[in-house]
Amino acid sequence: MKNIIALISFLLLTNSMFAQKSYEAKIGYTRLKSDLDFFCSIRKKANSGLYKYRTVAQIDSAEKAAYKNLSDQTTLREFFNIINELADFEGSVHNDVAFSAKIANEIITDSVYFPIPIKVIDGKIRVNSNNAKIPLGAEILSINGINSTEILKRNSIYYTTDGFSTDAKTFAQDGVFSSSLFYSNGKKDSFKVNFKINGDNIVREVILTPVTRNVFAIISQKKHSITLDSIYKSLTQMPYNFEIVNKSTAKLNIRSFEIGENAKDPKHLKFVNFLDSCFIAIKKNADMKNLIVDVRNNRGGTDPNDMVAFSYLANKPFRENIIAFSNFIKIPSWNNVDYKAFFLKRILAKWIYQKKLKKAFPVAKNGVFYQGNDDNKLRYPNENAFKGQIYLLINPKVASAASMFAAMVAGNTNAIIIGQESGGGYYGHNGHIPIGYILPNSKIKYQFSIVNLNQDVPIKKNQPFGRGIIPDYKVEQTLTDFLNHKDTQMDFLLKLIDDKNRTN
């Protein structure tokens, strides 16, 4: 009889476990505390940018608050948020927190996604669809009783930026809003949405049903902004293109620096040839006085694409960094590194990784390893470098190598900057070499870049420490322009050039 009772209890427990989604499982205070211990320890050992924008006291205070939020009732999703909040507070665009592949797959196949694409305009959540139960452009006031301002604030921890750059945390949420809403609030059977149609003050309500990621992806392919979004993609299969705007103005679009693996890669060499042909053509045209460089939505890429591109705009010798360093050349806690391979291959990978680190950071001082000149050579302006007026278009999604490029242009040329503050930093960032760790119990992945660097840019009055590139003209898309597929920033820039030409 006892055996039968035990079997029934086991089956009931098993059914309960299967009924509960893994992302809402409770794995216990002790195991979560152990993971948080490891997280706090490894970033102090390996993350050279941990105190770039925050003091030791601030980081310690944030970690203490995180420990207080742990209990036996803490779910995996809630713990994921605790880790995200800590990683975000540090202030690095390269910080990333992710569920294990198993949990991530469970989430994307579950109906948890908010079913309407959105666009953040003037800090408000707007409907970005012609095929929804809510009219295009309507302002979403609240979802399940949570007001839109609070939703954007909660969701902001999943979109990291360098330092204290907050624009990107709001304006860049359009692509990740539906998943972020799930991460911050959990699975809902329905979404009760209060909204207001543009032009009146009547608060309306609608009930929406969650969808899977695949369904949401199909919906997103028909979002209203898809027409204008295409301007952020090359007209060819390349992540860059060139166009003549008029007889005095040319435009260089660089949507990504993810162009080959290194300086010898054929893709990189093709990019160099492209740049050379563009700037030779400009040089031969005496009337070509203006150059628009558009890097909006460029999230970065690989070396040395950004520095080679800048050499065609530079007017004096430059380096990539003023200073760059790593906390280590021998990888700590290698057994927890996110590298899937058998024993011998893991050993070989570790040896290769550490050999590269030793070569790149040969100068040791006070337990920190500094970059050598071989990896930070002095570069010179290209012989075909542009001599006229540069106009740089940026937005909050500019980051990593793209924000480094934009910072060099903003700080070291005559460029006039138009758009919105970048998510990547002006003075520096943590970048170059990523490394990821798996927290032992929750299997949550924590990735960051190990090189703390200060970019070769001057101090500027309008550039506070810890901020992205601040535009000379802050221009955001208006609701009217959004509805009419107009590029507010580009229109503003062309008018600026036209007004300047008329004055001259």
C-alpha positions in Angstrom: 0.0 0.0 0.0 2.8 2.4 0.9 4.5 1.7 -2.5 1.2 2.5 -4.3 0.8 5.8 -2.4 4.4 6.7 -3.2 3.9 5.9 -6.9 0.8 8.1 -7.0 2.6 10.9 -5.3 5.5 10.7 -7.7 3.1 10.7 -10.7 1.2 13.7 -9.4 4.5 15.6 -8.8 5.8 14.6 -12.3 2.6 15.7 -14.0 2.8 19.0 -12.1 6.4 19.5 -13.2 5.5 18.8 -16.8 2.5 21.2 -16.6 4.7 24.0 -15.4 6.8 25.8 -17.9 10.5 25.4 -17.3 11.1 29.2 -17.4 8.7 29.5 -14.4 10.3 26.6 -12.5 11.6 27.3 -8.9 15.1 25.8 -8.5 15.7 26.8 -4.9 17.4 29.6 -3.0 20.6 27.7 -2.5 21.2 26.9 -6.1 20.3 30.4 -7.3 22.5 32.0 -4.7 25.4 29.8 -5.9 24.8 31.1 -9.4 24.6 34.7 -8.3 27.9 34.1 -6.3 29.5 32.8 -9.5 28.2 35.7 -11.6 29.4 38.4 -9.2 32.8 36.7 -8.8 33.5 36.1 -12.5 32.7 39.6 -13.6 35.1 41.0 -11.0 37.8 38.7 -12.3 37.2 38.9 -16.0 35.2 42.0 -16.8 37.6 44.9 -17.1 34.8 47.4 -17.7 32.8 46.5 -14.5 33.8 49.8 -12.9 34.1 52.0 -16.0 30.9 53.9 -15.2 30.0 52.7 -11.7 31.9 52.9 -8.5 32.8 49.8 -6.4 30.2 51.0 -3.8 27.5 51.2 -6.5 28.2 47.8 -7.9 28.3 46.3 -4.4 25.0 48.0 -3.5 23.3 46.6 -6.7 24.6 43.1 -5.9 23.4 43.3 -2.3 19.9 44.3 -3.6 20.0 41.3 -6.0 20.7 38.9 -3.1 17.8 40.3 -1.2 15.5 39.5 -4.1 16.3 35.8 -4.0 14.1 33.2 -2.3 12.9 29.7 -2.6 9.9 31.1 -4.6 12.1 32.9 -7.2 11.4 31.5 -10.6 14.0 31.0 -13.4 12.5 33.9 -15.3 12.7 36.1 -12.3 16.3 35.1 -11.7 17.0 35.9 -15.4 15.7 39.4 -14.7 17.9 39.8 -11.7 21.0 38.9 -13.7 19.8 41.2 -16.6 19.4 44.1 -14.2 22.9 43.7 -12.8 24.4 43.3 -16.3 22.5 46.4 -17.6 23.4 48.6 -14.6 27.1 48.1 -15.3 26.7 50.0 -18.6 28.2 48.1 -21.6 26.5 47.6 -24.9 28.3 44.2 -25.3 26.7 42.7 -22.1 24.2 40.0 -23.0 22.2 37.6 -20.8 20.4 34.7 -22.3 18.5 31.6 -21.3 19.9 28.2 -22.2 19.0 26.9 -25.7 16.5 24.5 -24.1 14.6 27.2 -22.3 14.9 29.7 -25.2 13.3 27.1 -27.5 10.5 26.5 -25.0 9.8 30.2 -25.0 9.8 30.8 -28.7 7.4 28.0 -29.3 5.0 29.1 -26.6 2.3 31.7 -27.1 3.8 34.4 -25.0 4.4 37.3 -27.5 2.5 40.5 -27.7 0.9 40.2 -31.2 1.3 43.8 -32.5 4.5 45.4 -33.7 5.1 48.8 -32.1 7.2 51.9 -32.7 8.4 54.2 -30.0 7.8 57.8 -31.1 8.4 60.8 -28.8 8.7 58.3 -25.9 5.2 56.9 -26.6 4.3 53.3 -27.7 2.6 53.5 -31.1 0.9 50.7 -33.1 3.1 49.8 -36.1 0.6 47.8 -38.1 -2.3 48.3 -40.6 -3.7 44.9 -39.8 -4.3 45.0 -36.0 -7.3 45.4 -33.8 -5.9 48.8 -32.8 -5.5 51.4 -35.5 -2.1 52.3 -37.0 -0.4 55.0 -35.0 -2.6 54.7 -31.9 -0.9 55.3 -28.6 -0.9 52.3 -26.3 -1.5 53.7 -22.8 -1.3 50.5 -20.8 -1.1 46.7 -21.0 -2.7 44.6 -18.3 -2.9 47.6 -16.1 0.8 48.6 -16.4 1.2 52.1 -17.9 3.4 52.5 -21.0 6.1 54.5 -19.2 6.6 51.7 -16.7 6.6 49.1 -19.4 9.4 50.9 -21.3 11.3 51.2 -18.1 11.0 47.5 -17.2 11.9 46.5 -20.7 15.0 48.7 -20.9 17.2 46.3 -19.0 17.2 43.9 -21.9 18.7 46.5 -24.3 22.1 47.4 -22.9 24.0 50.6 -23.8 27.3 52.1 -23.0 27.4 54.1 -19.8 24.3 56.2 -19.2 22.9 56.4 -22.7 19.2 56.1 -22.2 17.7 57.1 -25.6 18.6 53.8 -27.1 16.9 52.0 -24.3 13.6 53.6 -25.2 13.8 54.1 -29.0 15.4 50.8 -29.9 12.7 48.7 -28.3 10.6 48.4 -31.4 12.4 45.2 -32.5 12.4 43.5 -29.1 9.3 44.8 -27.4 7.1 41.7 -27.6 9.8 39.4 -26.1 10.8 41.9 -23.5 7.2 42.3 -22.4 7.2 38.5 -21.7 10.5 38.6 -19.9 9.5 41.4 -17.6 5.9 40.3 -16.8 5.7 36.6 -17.5 3.2 34.6 -19.6 -0.3 36.1 -19.8 -3.5 34.4 -21.1 -4.4 37.7 -22.7 -3.4 41.3 -23.1 -5.9 44.0 -22.0 -4.7 47.0 -23.9 -5.9 50.6 -23.2 -5.2 52.9 -26.1 -6.0 56.3 -27.6 -6.4 57.0 -31.3 -4.5 60.0 -32.6 -6.6 63.1 -32.6 -8.9 62.3 -29.7 -8.7 61.7 -25.9 -11.1 58.8 -25.7 -9.5 55.8 -23.9 -10.5 52.6 -25.6 -9.9 49.0 -24.6 -9.2 45.8 -26.5 -8.3 42.2 -25.5 -5.5 40.6 -27.5 -4.4 37.0 -27.6 -0.6 36.1 -27.3 1.1 34.4 -30.2 4.3 32.4 -30.8 7.5 33.9 -32.1 7.0 32.4 -35.5 3.5 33.9 -35.8 4.8 37.3 -34.6 7.6 37.1 -37.2 5.0 36.8 -39.9 3.1 39.7 -38.5 6.2 41.8 -38.3 6.9 41.3 -42.0 3.8 43.4 -42.7 4.5 46.1 -40.2 3.8 49.7 -41.4 7.4 50.8 -41.0 8.8 48.0 -43.2 9.0 50.4 -46.2 11.1 53.0 -44.4 13.0 50.3 -42.5 14.4 49.2 -45.9 16.5 52.4 -46.1 18.6 50.9 -43.3 19.5 48.0 -45.6 21.8 48.1 -48.6 20.1 48.1 -52.0 22.5 45.4 -53.0 23.7 42.2 -51.1 26.4 44.2 -49.5 26.1 46.0 -46.1 27.2 49.3 -47.8 26.4 51.4 -50.8 27.0 54.8 -52.4 24.8 57.2 -54.1 24.9 60.6 -55.7 22.2 62.8 -54.1 22.8 65.9 -56.4 25.7 67.6 -58.1 27.2 68.8 -54.8 26.3 66.0 -52.4 27.2 62.3 -52.2 25.9 59.8 -49.7 27.8 56.8 -48.2 25.6 54.2 -46.4 27.3 51.8 -44.0 24.8 49.5 -42.4 27.2 47.1 -40.8 31.0 46.6 -40.2 30.4 42.9 -40.2 32.5 42.6 -43.4 34.9 39.6 -43.3 37.0 38.3 -40.4 40.1 40.4 -40.7 42.3 42.6 -42.9 43.1 39.7 -45.2 39.6 38.5 -45.7 38.4 38.9 -49.4 35.2 40.6 -48.1 37.2 43.2 -46.3 39.4 43.8 -49.3 36.3 44.2 -51.5 35.1 46.8 -49.0 38.4 48.7 -49.3 38.2 48.6 -53.1 34.6 49.9 -52.9 35.7 52.8 -50.6 38.6 53.6 -52.8 36.4 53.8 -55.9 33.9 56.0 -54.2 36.4 58.5 -52.9 38.4 58.6 -56.1 35.2 59.5 -57.9 34.4 62.2 -55.3 37.9 63.6 -55.6 37.7 63.9 -59.4 34.4 65.9 -59.0 35.3 69.5 -58.0 31.6 70.3 -57.3 31.2 67.5 -54.7 31.4 69.6 -51.5 29.2 67.6 -49.2 29.4 64.0 -48.0 26.6 62.4 -46.0 27.7 59.3 -44.0 24.8 57.3 -42.8 25.5 54.7 -40.2 22.0 54.5 -38.7 21.2 51.0 -37.3 24.8 49.9 -37.7 25.4 47.7 -34.7 29.2 47.2 -35.4 31.3 44.4 -36.7 34.9 43.3 -37.2 38.3 45.0 -37.3 39.7 46.8 -39.2 36.6 47.9 -41.2 35.7 50.8 -39.0 39.3 52.3 -39.0 39.8 51.8 -42.7 36.5 53.6 -43.4 37.5 56.4 -41.1 40.9 56.8 -42.9 38.9 58.2 -45.9 37.5 61.0 -43.6 40.5 61.7 -41.4 42.6 64.8 -41.7 45.5 63.7 -39.3 47.1 60.5 -38.0 45.0 58.5 -35.5 44.9 55.4 -33.5 42.0 53.1 -32.7 42.5 53.5 -28.9 44.3 55.9 -26.5 44.5 52.9 -24.1 43.1 49.4 -24.0 43.5 46.7 -21.4 42.2 43.3 -20.1 42.0 42.0 -16.6 43.5 38.7 -17.6 45.6 36.7 -20.2 44.9 33.4 -18.4 41.2 32.7 -18.6 39.5 32.3 -15.2 36.9 29.5 -14.6 37.5 27.9 -18.0 35.2 25.0 -17.2 32.3 27.4 -17.1 33.1 29.1 -20.4 30.4 28.8 -23.0 32.3 26.7 -25.4 30.8 23.4 -26.6 33.5 20.9 -27.5 35.1 17.7 -26.2 38.0 17.8 -23.8 40.9 17.9 -26.2 39.3 20.5 -28.4 38.5 22.6 -25.4 42.1 22.5 -24.2 43.3 23.5 -27.7 40.8 26.4 -27.9 41.9 27.6 -24.5 45.5 27.5 -25.5 44.8 29.4 -28.8 42.7 32.0 -27.0 45.3 32.7 -24.3 48.1 32.8 -26.8 46.3 35.6 -28.7 45.6 37.4 -25.4 49.3 37.3 -24.5 50.3 38.7 -27.8 47.7 41.4 -27.8 48.2 42.5 -24.2 52.0 42.1 -23.5 52.4 44.9 -20.9 51.5 43.9 -17.4 51.0 46.6 -14.7 49.5 46.0 -11.3 47.7 42.9 -12.4 46.2 44.5 -15.5 47.4 43.7 -19.1 47.7 46.5 -21.6 47.5 46.5 -25.3 50.8 46.8 -27.3 51.5 49.1 -30.2 51.4 46.2 -32.7 47.6 45.9 -32.1 47.1 49.7 -32.0 49.3 51.0 -34.8 49.3 54.6 -35.9 47.1 55.1 -39.0 47.1 57.8 -41.6 44.5 59.5 -43.7 44.0 57.8 -47.0 45.4 59.8 -50.0 41.9 60.1 -51.4 40.4 61.3 -48.1 37.4 63.6 -48.4 38.2 67.3 -47.8 34.8 68.9 -47.9 31.9 69.1 -45.4 30.9 65.8 -43.7 27.4 65.2 -42.4 27.0 62.1 -40.1 23.6 60.5 -39.6 23.2 58.4 -36.4 20.5 56.9 -34.3 20.2 54.9 -31.0 21.0 51.6 -32.6 24.5 52.7 -33.5 26.9 50.7 -31.3 30.2 48.9 -30.9 32.5 49.4 -33.9 30.0 51.7 -35.5 29.9 54.0 -32.5 33.7 54.0 -32.4 33.7 55.0 -36.0 31.0 57.6 -35.4 32.9 59.0 -32.4 36.1 59.3 -34.4 34.1 61.2 -37.1 32.4 63.4 -34.5 35.5 64.2 -32.6 38.2 64.4 -35.2 36.6 65.9 -38.3 34.4 68.9 -39.3 31.4 66.7 -39.3 27.9 68.0 -38.4 26.0 65.2 -36.5 22.3 64.8 -37.1 19.9 62.3 -35.5 19.6 60.8 -32.0 22.2 59.8 -29.4 23.9 56.5 -30.1 23.7 53.5 -27.8 27.5 53.1 -28.1 29.8 55.4 -26.1 31.7 58.4 -27.4 34.7 58.2 -25.1 35.1 54.5 -25.0 33.5 51.1 -24.4 34.3 47.4 -23.6 34.7 45.6 -26.8 36.9 43.6 -29.2 37.0 40.2 -27.5 33.8 38.5 -26.3 33.7 35.8 -23.7 30.7 33.9 -22.3 30.0 32.0 -19.1 27.3 29.6 -18.2 25.9 29.9 -14.6 26.1 26.3 -13.2 22.6 25.7 -12.0 20.2 28.0 -14.0 22.3 27.5 -17.2 21.8 31.2 -17.9 24.5 32.5 -20.3 26.3 35.7 -19.4 28.5 37.2 -22.2 30.6 40.4 -22.2 33.6 41.8 -23.9 36.9 41.8 -22.0 38.8 44.8 -23.5 38.3 48.1 -21.7 39.3 50.9 -24.1 39.3 54.7 -24.4 38.8 55.8 -28.0 41.1 58.3 -29.7 38.8 61.2 -29.5 39.1 64.7 -27.9 37.1 65.9 -24.9 34.1 68.0 -26.1 31.8 70.3 -24.1 28.6 68.7 -25.4 29.9 65.2 -24.7 29.4 64.2 -21.1 31.3 61.2 -19.8 29.3 58.0 -20.1 27.1 59.1 -23.0 26.7 58.1 -26.6 27.6 60.4 -29.5 25.4 63.6 -28.9 24.1 65.0 -32.2 24.5 68.7 -33.1 20.9 68.6 -34.3 18.7 66.2 -32.4 16.1 65.0 -34.9 13.5 62.3 -34.2 10.9 60.9 -36.5 7.5 62.5 -35.9 4.2 60.6 -35.8 3.1 62.3 -39.1 6.3 61.3 -40.9 6.0 57.8 -39.5 2.5 57.5 -40.9 3.6 58.9 -44.2 6.8 56.8 -44.5 9.0 59.9 -44.4 12.6 59.9 -43.2 12.5 62.9 -40.9 16.3 62.9 -40.2 17.3 62.7 -43.9 14.7 65.4 -44.9 16.1 67.7 -42.2 19.7 67.1 -43.3 19.0 67.8 -47.0 17.2 71.0 -46.0 20.1 72.0 -43.8 22.5 71.5 -46.8 20.2 73.4 -49.1 19.9 76.3 -46.7 23.7 76.4 -46.2 24.2 76.4 -50.0 21.8 79.3 -50.4 23.5 81.3 -47.7 26.9 80.8 -49.3 
